[in-house]
Amino acid sequence: MSHFHECRQAALWLPGIGFRHAVKAMENASAQRGLWKLMLRLPALRGQLQILSVRNTDLRSLCDAFDDASATLSRLYKEVPMNPKMIAEYETVCSEIESEVVELCLSLDHKQF
């Protein structure tokens, strides 16, 4: 189901909530799922990720992107026939997002001292 359709359904299921609010809620949910996934992938940074995700919009954007990319990768693994080229591409995307998250955490950690 597309992001648009998920937001539309959320707006229909929650009377009194507008479409824009449903979109924002879905984006926040996606960023939260991405944060949880990154915390599992990067256990040494769990605490820092939790703290930074509250106040750093760049990190929240990366979490959202990681959720989207990792969900797509999971879907690709289940497709029959498998598409190795697309799987490799999304594995690379996920790996690059993880690297960006690590770099962001390290750069912010150094700025604190």
RARACOR-V929116 format. One record per backbone hydrogen bond with DSSP energy under -0.5 kcal/mol. NH is the residue of the N-H (numbers start at 1). CO is the residue of the C=O. If there is no record, write none. Layout:
nh=<NH NH>
co=<CO CO>
//
This chain:
nh=<6 7 8 9 10 11 12 13 14 15 17 18 22 23 24 25 26 27 28 29 30 31 32 33 34 35 36 37 38 39 40 41 42 45 46 49 50 51 52 53 54 54 55 55 56 57 60 61 62 63 64 65 66 67 68 69 70 71 72 73 74 75 76 77 78 78 79 79 84 87 88 89 90 91 92 93 94 95 96 97 98 99 100 101 102 103 104 105 106 107 108 109 110 111 112 113 113>
co=<2 3 4 5 6 7 8 9 10 13 14 16 18 19 20 21 22 23 24 25 26 27 28 29 30 31 32 33 34 35 36 37 38 42 43 45 46 47 48 49 50 51 51 52 52 55 56 57 58 59 60 61 62 63 64 65 66 67 68 69 70 71 72 73 74 75 75 76 82 83 84 85 86 87 88 89 90 91 92 93 94 95 96 97 98 99 100 101 102 103 104 105 106 107 108 109 110>
//
